Amino acid sequence: MHELSLCLNMIELIEQHARQHKARRVTAVWLEIGALSCIEEHALRFGFDAASRRSVAQGCQLWLDYQPARAWCWDCGTSVQIDEHDAPCPQCGGHALRIESGDSLRIKQLEVE
């Protein structure tokens, strides 16, 4: 369950940001999740709830924004949208793809008091 370690790291960053801006509490967090990030939503929500206990983010609202993945196809020279790892190019069927985006998790926005 790598989601828990991701959540622990996120809470560290959130607390750091809250301290820098003298926020007492984080009321909402928006996360951007790439289609190829291999993150399971239920595990992420569970991990975030556990990691945020006794932190400035305890009980905050968690919003998830899923982003499609993009890859460059070396066979046809096109940037394409893909839904999974090892997917063929939707333009030419080739498998020589280089992931450009959509394999990450990032904190997009915080709402604080």
PLY file of the C-alpha trace (Angstrom):
ply
format ascii 1.0
element vertex 113
property float x
property float y
property float z
element edge 112
property int vertex1
property int vertex2
end_header
0.00 0.00 0.00
2.22 2.80 -1.29
-0.67 5.24 -0.90
-0.02 5.55 2.85
3.62 6.60 2.35
2.48 9.08 -0.33
-0.06 10.49 2.12
2.52 10.82 4.90
4.74 12.80 2.53
1.79 14.96 1.45
0.89 15.77 5.05
4.50 16.84 5.64
4.28 19.22 2.69
0.85 20.49 3.73
2.01 21.20 7.28
5.12 22.94 5.96
2.98 25.14 3.71
0.53 25.87 6.54
3.39 26.96 8.83
4.87 29.21 6.16
1.52 30.96 5.72
0.58 30.92 9.41
-2.55 28.87 8.75
-4.24 27.30 11.76
-6.12 24.68 9.81
-6.37 23.18 6.33
-10.03 22.76 5.38
-9.66 21.30 1.87
-6.99 19.70 -0.32
-7.18 19.24 -4.08
-5.01 16.51 -5.57
-4.24 15.92 -9.22
-3.87 12.21 -10.01
-2.47 10.99 -13.30
-4.19 8.11 -15.07
-0.94 6.10 -14.97
-0.04 6.84 -11.33
-1.23 3.41 -10.11
-3.03 5.01 -7.17
-6.14 3.31 -5.84
-8.71 5.89 -4.70
-10.04 3.98 -1.69
-6.51 3.31 -0.39
-5.55 6.96 -0.97
-8.58 8.26 0.96
-7.94 5.79 3.80
-4.24 6.67 3.89
-4.94 10.41 3.84
-7.41 10.09 6.71
-4.87 8.11 8.77
-1.91 10.35 7.91
-3.78 13.59 8.62
-4.80 12.66 12.16
-3.44 15.15 14.69
-2.26 17.44 11.88
-3.51 20.78 10.56
-5.32 18.83 7.83
-7.31 16.53 10.13
-10.89 16.24 8.91
-10.33 18.34 5.79
-12.20 17.76 2.56
-10.20 15.78 -0.03
-10.92 16.50 -3.70
-9.45 14.31 -6.44
-8.94 15.45 -10.02
-7.99 12.67 -12.44
-5.84 13.68 -15.40
-5.43 11.68 -18.61
-1.96 10.51 -19.57
-0.07 11.66 -22.64
2.72 9.87 -24.44
4.96 10.54 -27.43
4.88 7.82 -30.07
8.30 7.33 -31.66
6.76 5.30 -34.48
4.38 7.94 -35.86
5.77 11.08 -34.19
2.54 12.02 -32.47
1.61 13.03 -28.93
-1.32 10.82 -27.91
-3.59 10.22 -24.94
-3.32 6.78 -23.32
-5.24 5.13 -20.50
-2.84 2.48 -19.24
0.78 1.40 -19.21
1.79 -0.74 -22.20
-1.15 0.54 -24.24
-0.49 0.77 -27.98
-0.50 4.09 -29.77
-4.11 4.90 -30.70
-2.88 6.43 -34.00
-0.60 3.73 -35.41
-0.74 0.78 -32.98
2.98 1.08 -32.19
4.44 0.36 -28.76
7.40 2.77 -28.79
5.81 5.28 -26.42
7.51 7.70 -24.04
5.28 8.91 -21.19
5.01 12.72 -21.18
2.49 13.23 -18.37
-0.16 11.49 -16.33
2.01 9.30 -14.11
2.18 11.60 -11.08
0.31 12.73 -8.00
0.52 16.35 -6.93
-1.06 18.75 -4.51
-2.89 21.23 -6.67
-4.55 23.52 -4.12
-5.09 24.01 -0.38
-7.87 25.83 1.41
-6.77 27.15 4.80
-8.07 29.14 7.76
0 1
1 2
2 3
3 4
4 5
5 6
6 7
7 8
8 9
9 10
10 11
11 12
12 13
13 14
14 15
15 16
16 17
17 18
18 19
19 20
20 21
21 22
22 23
23 24
24 25
25 26
26 27
27 28
28 29
29 30
30 31
31 32
32 33
33 34
34 35
35 36
36 37
37 38
38 39
39 40
40 41
41 42
42 43
43 44
44 45
45 46
46 47
47 48
48 49
49 50
50 51
51 52
52 53
53 54
54 55
55 56
56 57
57 58
58 59
59 60
60 61
61 62
62 63
63 64
64 65
65 66
66 67
67 68
68 69
69 70
70 71
71 72
72 73
73 74
74 75
75 76
76 77
77 78
78 79
79 80
80 81
81 82
82 83
83 84
84 85
85 86
86 87
87 88
88 89
89 90
90 91
91 92
92 93
93 94
94 95
95 96
96 97
97 98
98 99
99 100
100 101
101 102
102 103
103 104
104 105
105 106
106 107
107 108
108 109
109 110
110 111
111 112
